């Protein structure tokens, strides 16, 4: 079987790729950071705490929001770098498969005594 005929399905279902897909899904799920978590509480104490938390959030937003924005940009960059690295690894694996097939063909020609093109 030549490299062009090699099926992609077994590689796509390998344990390593399934694990990578699981981790990638989790990374995408948690990559976005929010500076605004829900404020909660019930009753009078919860309402007072909520008002205090809102005031603190309002006073610190100039400090917190740029940090959160930087973190979101870094997370997006890491995810895109991961995608590029994975694409490069798949390309290298395809090239290795093609080279192995070519070496196999050359070994068969050599074993049969066919010198090939001169």
C-alpha positions as CSV (number, residue, x, y, z in Angstrom):
1,X,0.0,0.0,0.0
2,X,1.5,3.4,-1.0
3,X,1.4,6.5,1.3
4,X,-1.3,8.0,-0.9
5,X,-3.5,5.0,-0.2
6,X,-2.8,5.0,3.5
7,X,-6.0,5.5,5.5
8,X,-6.2,8.4,7.9
9,X,-8.8,6.8,10.1
10,X,-6.5,4.7,12.4
11,X,-4.4,7.7,13.1
12,X,-7.4,9.9,13.8
13,X,-8.7,7.3,16.4
14,X,-5.4,6.7,18.2
15,X,-5.5,7.0,22.0
16,X,-3.0,9.9,21.9
17,X,-5.2,11.9,19.5
18,X,-8.3,11.2,21.5
19,X,-6.6,12.4,24.6
20,X,-5.3,15.5,22.9
21,X,-8.8,16.3,21.6
22,X,-10.2,15.9,25.2
23,X,-7.5,18.3,26.6
24,X,-8.0,20.7,23.7
25,X,-11.7,20.8,24.4
26,X,-11.1,21.5,28.1
27,X,-8.5,24.2,27.2
28,X,-11.0,25.9,24.9
29,X,-13.7,25.7,27.5
30,X,-11.6,27.4,30.2
31,X,-9.5,29.7,28.0
32,X,-11.8,32.8,28.3
33,X,-11.4,34.5,31.7
34,X,-14.0,36.9,33.0
35,X,-13.4,39.7,35.5
36,X,-17.1,39.7,36.4
37,X,-18.0,36.6,38.4
38,X,-21.6,36.6,39.6
39,X,-22.2,38.3,42.9
40,X,-24.4,36.4,45.2
41,X,-26.1,36.2,48.5
42,X,-29.5,36.1,49.9
43,X,-31.2,38.2,52.6
44,X,-30.0,41.4,54.1
45,X,-26.5,40.3,54.7
46,X,-26.2,39.0,51.1
47,X,-27.5,42.3,49.7
48,X,-25.0,44.3,51.8
49,X,-22.1,42.0,50.8
50,X,-23.3,42.3,47.2
51,X,-23.3,46.1,47.3
52,X,-19.8,46.1,48.8
53,X,-18.6,43.7,46.1
54,X,-20.1,45.9,43.4
55,X,-18.4,48.9,44.8
56,X,-15.1,47.1,45.1
57,X,-15.4,45.8,41.5
58,X,-16.2,49.3,40.2
59,X,-13.2,50.8,42.0
60,X,-10.8,48.1,40.8
61,X,-12.0,47.7,37.2
62,X,-9.2,50.0,35.8
63,X,-6.7,47.5,37.3
64,X,-8.4,44.1,36.8
65,X,-9.8,44.5,33.3
66,X,-6.5,45.0,31.5
67,X,-5.1,42.0,33.3
68,X,-8.0,39.8,32.2
69,X,-7.7,41.1,28.7
70,X,-4.0,40.2,28.6
71,X,-4.8,36.7,29.9
72,X,-7.5,36.2,27.3
73,X,-5.0,37.2,24.6
74,X,-2.4,34.9,25.9
75,X,-4.8,32.0,26.2
76,X,-5.9,32.6,22.5
77,X,-2.3,32.7,21.4
78,X,-1.6,29.4,23.2
79,X,-4.6,27.7,21.6
80,X,-3.5,28.9,18.1
81,X,0.1,27.8,18.8
82,X,-1.3,24.4,19.8
83,X,-3.3,24.1,16.6
84,X,-0.2,25.1,14.5
85,X,2.0,22.6,16.3
86,X,-0.6,19.8,15.8
87,X,-0.9,20.6,12.1
88,X,2.9,20.6,11.8
89,X,3.1,17.2,13.6
90,X,0.4,15.7,11.3
91,X,2.4,17.0,8.3
92,X,5.6,15.4,9.6
93,X,3.8,12.1,10.2
94,X,2.5,12.2,6.7
95,X,6.0,12.8,5.3
96,X,7.4,10.0,7.4
97,X,4.8,7.6,6.1
98,X,5.6,8.6,2.5
99,X,9.3,8.2,3.1
100,X,8.8,4.8,4.7
101,X,6.7,3.7,1.7
102,X,9.4,4.9,-0.7
103,X,12.1,3.1,1.2
104,X,10.0,-0.1,1.1
105,X,9.6,0.3,-2.6
106,X,13.3,0.9,-3.1
107,X,14.2,-2.2,-0.9
108,X,11.9,-4.3,-3.0
109,X,13.5,-3.1,-6.2
110,X,16.9,-3.7,-4.8
111,X,16.0,-7.2,-3.6
112,X,14.6,-8.1,-7.0
113,X,17.8,-7.0,-8.7
114,X,16.2,-4.1,-10.6
115,X,18.8,-1.3,-10.6
116,X,16.2,1.4,-11.4
117,X,16.9,4.4,-13.4
118,X,20.6,4.9,-14.3
